[in-house]
Protein backbone atom coordinates (compact mmCIF):
# COMPACT_ATOMS: atom_id res chain seq x y z
CA UNK A 1 0.00 0.00 0.00
CA UNK A 2 1.14 3.59 -0.47
CA UNK A 3 3.18 4.82 2.50
CA UNK A 4 4.75 8.09 3.55
CA UNK A 5 7.37 8.90 6.16
CA UNK A 6 4.53 9.75 8.54
CA UNK A 7 3.22 6.16 8.45
CA UNK A 8 4.58 3.16 10.35
CA UNK A 9 6.46 2.05 7.25
CA UNK A 10 8.81 -0.23 9.18
CA UNK A 11 5.82 -2.29 10.29
CA UNK A 12 3.82 -2.08 7.07
CA UNK A 13 6.60 -2.65 4.53
CA UNK A 14 9.17 -5.34 3.74
CA UNK A 15 11.64 -2.58 2.93
CA UNK A 16 13.31 0.07 5.07
CA UNK A 17 11.82 2.97 3.17
CA UNK A 18 13.50 6.37 3.12
CA UNK A 19 16.98 4.91 3.70
CA UNK A 20 19.04 5.76 0.62
CA UNK A 21 21.32 2.72 0.72
CA UNK A 22 18.39 0.33 1.21
CA UNK A 23 16.34 1.86 -1.58
CA UNK A 24 19.31 1.80 -3.95
CA UNK A 25 19.72 -1.89 -3.20
CA UNK A 26 16.03 -2.53 -3.78
CA UNK A 27 16.23 -0.73 -7.14
CA UNK A 28 18.93 -3.16 -8.17
CA UNK A 29 17.13 -6.27 -6.91
CA UNK A 30 13.54 -5.55 -8.04
CA UNK A 31 12.57 -8.48 -5.84
CA UNK A 32 10.46 -7.13 -3.00
CA UNK A 33 9.47 -10.59 -1.72
CA UNK A 34 13.00 -12.04 -1.91
CA UNK A 35 11.96 -14.72 -4.40
CA UNK A 36 15.52 -14.79 -5.76
CA UNK A 37 17.51 -13.63 -2.74
CA UNK A 38 21.02 -12.40 -3.36
CA UNK A 39 20.46 -11.61 -7.04
CA UNK A 40 19.81 -8.44 -9.04
CA UNK A 41 17.45 -7.73 -11.90
CA UNK A 42 20.28 -7.30 -14.42
CA UNK A 43 21.98 -10.51 -13.36
CA UNK A 44 18.77 -12.52 -13.58
CA UNK A 45 18.03 -11.18 -17.07
CA UNK A 46 21.52 -12.15 -18.24
CA UNK A 47 21.17 -15.61 -16.72
CA UNK A 48 17.92 -16.21 -18.59
CA UNK A 49 19.51 -14.99 -21.84
CA UNK A 50 22.53 -17.20 -21.24
CA UNK A 51 20.27 -20.21 -20.91
CA UNK A 52 18.95 -19.33 -24.38
CA UNK A 53 22.53 -19.54 -25.72
CA UNK A 54 23.16 -15.80 -25.94
CA UNK A 55 26.69 -14.65 -25.11
CA UNK A 56 26.25 -12.35 -22.12
CA UNK A 57 28.31 -10.05 -19.94
CA UNK A 58 27.59 -8.24 -16.65
CA UNK A 59 29.62 -5.02 -16.55
CA UNK A 60 30.32 -2.76 -13.60
CA UNK A 61 31.33 0.70 -14.80
CA UNK A 62 30.87 2.75 -11.63
CA UNK A 63 28.83 0.31 -9.56
CA UNK A 64 27.58 -3.26 -9.66
CA UNK A 65 24.12 -2.87 -8.13
CA UNK A 66 21.75 -5.36 -9.74
CA UNK A 67 24.38 -7.37 -11.65
CA UNK A 68 24.60 -10.42 -9.39
CA UNK A 69 22.98 -13.45 -10.99
CA UNK A 70 22.13 -16.95 -9.80
CA UNK A 71 25.10 -18.85 -8.39
CA UNK A 72 24.34 -21.86 -10.58
CA UNK A 73 24.80 -19.76 -13.75
CA UNK A 74 28.21 -18.51 -12.59
CA UNK A 75 28.08 -15.33 -14.69
CA UNK A 76 31.00 -13.14 -13.53
CA UNK A 77 30.80 -9.38 -13.09
CA UNK A 78 33.42 -7.57 -15.16
CA UNK A 79 34.95 -4.23 -14.23
CA UNK A 80 34.93 -1.84 -17.19
CA UNK A 81 38.17 0.19 -17.32
CA UNK A 82 37.55 3.95 -17.50
CA UNK A 83 41.05 4.41 -18.87
CA UNK A 84 43.76 2.08 -20.11
CA UNK A 85 44.80 -0.16 -17.19
CA UNK A 86 48.33 -0.01 -15.85
CA UNK A 87 50.42 -3.16 -15.56
CA UNK A 88 51.08 -4.42 -12.05
CA UNK A 89 54.61 -4.41 -10.69
CA UNK A 90 55.07 -8.15 -11.16
CA UNK A 91 58.84 -7.97 -10.61
CA UNK A 92 58.62 -8.30 -6.86
CA UNK A 93 60.95 -9.92 -4.34
CA UNK A 94 59.67 -13.34 -5.46
CA UNK A 95 60.88 -12.74 -9.01
CA UNK A 96 59.24 -12.18 -12.40
CA UNK A 97 56.75 -15.04 -12.00
CA UNK A 98 54.78 -13.40 -9.22
CA UNK A 99 51.40 -13.59 -11.01
CA UNK A 100 51.83 -17.27 -11.82
CA UNK A 101 52.89 -17.95 -8.23
CA UNK A 102 49.85 -16.15 -6.80
CA UNK A 103 47.52 -18.01 -9.19
CA UNK A 104 49.04 -21.36 -8.22
CA UNK A 105 48.73 -20.57 -4.51
CA UNK A 106 45.08 -19.63 -4.98
CA UNK A 107 44.11 -22.30 -7.49
CA UNK A 108 42.23 -25.52 -6.78
CA UNK A 109 41.76 -25.91 -3.04
CA UNK A 110 41.47 -28.88 -0.72
CA UNK A 111 38.41 -30.28 1.00
CA UNK A 112 39.82 -29.16 4.34
CA UNK A 113 40.19 -25.48 3.36
CA UNK A 114 38.29 -22.98 5.48
CA UNK A 115 35.36 -21.01 4.09
CA UNK A 116 37.27 -17.74 4.48
CA UNK A 117 40.39 -19.18 2.82
CA UNK A 118 38.37 -20.57 -0.07
CA UNK A 119 36.58 -17.27 -0.58
CA UNK A 120 39.87 -15.37 -0.50
CA UNK A 121 41.38 -17.68 -3.11
CA UNK A 122 38.32 -17.49 -5.35
CA UNK A 123 38.22 -13.69 -5.33
CA UNK A 124 41.99 -13.38 -5.79
CA UNK A 125 41.97 -15.74 -8.78
CA UNK A 126 38.99 -13.95 -10.30
CA UNK A 127 40.63 -10.54 -9.84
CA UNK A 128 43.84 -11.68 -11.53
CA UNK A 129 41.90 -13.22 -14.41
CA UNK A 130 39.97 -9.98 -14.91
CA UNK A 131 43.22 -7.99 -14.67
CA UNK A 132 44.89 -10.04 -17.40
CA UNK A 133 41.78 -9.78 -19.59
CA UNK A 134 41.78 -6.01 -19.13
CA UNK A 135 45.39 -5.89 -20.36
CA UNK A 136 44.39 -7.88 -23.44
CA UNK A 137 41.55 -5.44 -24.14
CA UNK A 138 43.84 -2.46 -23.52
CA UNK A 139 45.95 -3.52 -26.48
CA UNK A 140 42.83 -3.11 -28.63
CA UNK A 141 41.99 0.41 -27.43
CA UNK A 142 43.86 2.06 -30.29
CA UNK A 143 42.20 -0.24 -32.83
CA UNK A 144 38.77 0.69 -31.47
CA UNK A 145 39.41 4.41 -31.71
CA UNK A 146 37.51 6.86 -29.51
CA UNK A 147 39.58 9.97 -30.27
CA UNK A 148 36.42 11.78 -31.37
CA UNK A 149 35.30 11.51 -27.74
CA UNK A 150 38.56 12.17 -25.84
CA UNK A 151 39.20 10.80 -22.38
CA UNK A 152 39.28 13.28 -19.49
CA UNK A 153 40.53 12.33 -16.05
CA UNK A 154 37.75 14.16 -14.21
CA UNK A 155 35.73 11.32 -12.68
CA UNK A 156 32.58 12.51 -14.44
CA UNK A 157 29.57 10.43 -15.43
CA UNK A 158 30.38 11.37 -19.02
CA UNK A 159 33.60 9.37 -18.80
CA UNK A 160 31.64 6.39 -17.47
CA UNK A 161 29.41 6.51 -20.56
CA UNK A 162 32.47 6.93 -22.79
CA UNK A 163 34.05 3.80 -21.30
CA UNK A 164 30.77 1.94 -21.79
CA UNK A 165 30.61 3.00 -25.44
CA UNK A 166 34.18 1.86 -26.05
CA UNK A 167 33.54 -1.48 -24.33
CA UNK A 168 30.47 -2.00 -26.51
CA UNK A 169 32.57 -1.18 -29.57
CA UNK A 170 34.83 -4.09 -28.61
CA UNK A 171 31.94 -6.55 -28.17
CA UNK A 172 32.97 -8.77 -31.09
CA UNK A 173 36.43 -9.49 -29.73
CA UNK A 174 34.87 -10.03 -26.30
CA UNK A 175 32.42 -12.48 -27.95
CA UNK A 176 29.35 -10.82 -26.43
CA UNK A 177 25.94 -10.06 -27.95
CA UNK A 178 23.82 -9.29 -24.87
CA UNK A 179 25.08 -7.31 -21.89
CA UNK A 180 24.16 -5.05 -19.00
CA UNK A 181 26.15 -2.06 -17.75
CA UNK A 182 25.72 -0.24 -14.42
CA UNK A 183 26.64 3.42 -14.08
CA UNK A 184 26.11 5.44 -10.89
CA UNK A 185 25.73 9.21 -10.86
CA UNK A 186 26.03 10.38 -7.27
CA UNK A 187 25.78 13.68 -5.42
CA UNK A 188 22.00 14.08 -5.34
CA UNK A 189 21.81 13.82 -1.54
CA UNK A 190 21.98 17.57 -1.20
CA UNK A 191 21.17 19.27 2.10
CA UNK A 192 21.61 22.83 0.89
CA UNK A 193 21.38 24.72 -2.40
CA UNK A 194 19.35 21.73 -3.58
CA UNK A 195 17.79 23.21 -6.71
CA UNK A 196 21.07 24.60 -8.05
CA UNK A 197 23.03 21.41 -7.33
CA UNK A 198 20.40 19.04 -8.73
CA UNK A 199 20.01 21.16 -11.86
CA UNK A 200 23.76 20.97 -12.43
CA UNK A 201 23.71 17.18 -11.98
CA UNK A 202 20.86 16.89 -14.48
CA UNK A 203 22.88 18.92 -16.98
CA UNK A 204 25.79 16.54 -16.52
CA UNK A 205 23.49 13.54 -17.04
CA UNK A 206 21.90 15.05 -20.14
CA UNK A 207 25.28 15.84 -21.70
CA UNK A 208 26.60 12.34 -21.02
CA UNK A 209 23.46 10.64 -22.34
CA UNK A 210 23.49 12.73 -25.53
CA UNK A 211 27.10 11.85 -26.27
CA UNK A 212 26.42 8.19 -25.55
CA UNK A 213 23.34 8.18 -27.81
CA UNK A 214 25.30 9.85 -30.61
CA UNK A 215 28.06 7.25 -30.29
CA UNK A 216 25.58 4.37 -30.33
CA UNK A 217 24.08 5.83 -33.51
CA UNK A 218 27.57 6.01 -35.02
CA UNK A 219 27.96 2.32 -34.19
CA UNK A 220 24.49 1.57 -35.65
CA UNK A 221 23.41 0.18 -32.28
CA UNK A 222 21.05 2.82 -30.92
CA UNK A 223 17.97 0.72 -31.80
CA UNK A 224 19.45 -2.15 -29.77
CA UNK A 225 20.09 -0.17 -26.59
CA UNK A 226 17.74 0.10 -23.60
CA UNK A 227 18.52 2.68 -20.91
CA UNK A 228 16.92 2.17 -17.50
CA UNK A 229 17.22 4.95 -14.92
CA UNK A 230 16.45 4.48 -11.25
CA UNK A 231 16.74 6.68 -8.19
CA UNK A 232 16.27 6.18 -4.46
CA UNK A 233 15.08 9.83 -4.43
CA UNK A 234 11.95 9.00 -6.42
C-alpha positions, -999 to +999 in steps of 0.1 A: +000+000+000+011+036-005+032+048+025+048+081+036+074+089+062+045+098+085+032+062+085+046+032+103+065+021+072+088-002+092+058-023+103+038-021+071+066-027+045+092-053+037+116-026+029+133+001+051+118+030+032+135+064+031+170+049+037+190+058+006+213+027+007+184+003+012+163+019-016+193+018-039+197-019-032+160-025-038+162-007-071+189-032-082+171-063-069+135-056-080+126-085-058+105-071-030+095-106-017+130-120-019+120-147-044+155-148-058+175-136-027+210-124-034+205-116-070+198-084-090+175-077-119+203-073-144+220-105-134+188-125-136+180-112-171+215-121-182+212-156-167+179-162-186+195-150-218+225-172-212+203-202-209+190-193-244+225-195-257+232-158-259+267-146-251+263-123-221+283-101-199+276-082-166+296-050-166+303-028-136+313+007-148+309+028-116+288+003-096+276-033-097+241-029-081+218-054-097+244-074-117+246-104-094+230-134-110+221-169-098+251-188-084+243-219-106+248-198-137+282-185-126+281-153-147+310-131-135+308-094-131+334-076-152+349-042-142+349-018-172+382+002-173+375+039-175+411+044-189+438+021-201+448-002-172+483+000-158+504-032-156+511-044-120+546-044-107+551-081-112+588-080-106+586-083-069+609-099-043+597-133-055+609-127-090+592-122-124+568-150-120+548-134-092+514-136-110+518-173-118+529-180-082+498-162-068+475-180-092+490-214-082+487-206-045+451-196-050+441-223-075+422-255-068+418-259-030+415-289-007+384-303+010+398-292+043+402-255+034+383-230+055+354-210+041+373-177+045+404-192+028+384-206-001+366-173-006+399-154-005+414-177-031+383-175-053+382-137-053+420-134-058+420-157-088+390-139-103+406-105-098+438-117-115+419-132-144+400-100-149+432-080-147+449-100-174+418-098-196+418-060-191+454-059-204+444-079-234+416-054-241+438-025-235+460-035-265+428-031-286+420+004-274+439+021-303+422-002-328+388+007-315+394+044-317+375+069-295+396+100-303+364+118-314+353+115-277+386+122-258+392+108-224+393+133-195+405+123-161+378+142-142+357+113-127+326+125-144+296+104-154+304+114-190+336+094-188+316+064-175+294+065-206+325+069-228+340+038-213+308+019-218+306+030-254+342+019-261+335-015-243+305-020-265+326-012-296+348-041-286+319-065-282+330-088-311+364-095-297+349-100-263+324-125-279+293-108-264+259-101-279+238-093-249+251-073-219+242-050-190+262-021-177+257-002-144+266+034-141+261+054-109+257+092-109+260+104-073+258+137-054+220+141-053+218+138-015+220+176-012+212+193+021+216+228+009+214+247-024+194+217-036+178+232-067+211+246-080+230+214-073+204+190-087+200+212-119+238+210-124+237+172-120+209+169-145+229+189-170+258+165-165+235+135-170+219+150-201+253+158-217+266+123-210+235+106-223+235+127-255+271+118-263+264+082-256+233+082-278+253+098-306+281+073-303+256+044-303+241+058-335+276+060-350+280+023-342+245+016-357+234+002-323+211+028-309+180+007-318+195-022-298+201-002-266+177+001-236+185+027-209+169+022-175+172+049-149+164+045-112+167+067-082+163+062-045+151+098-044+120+090-064 
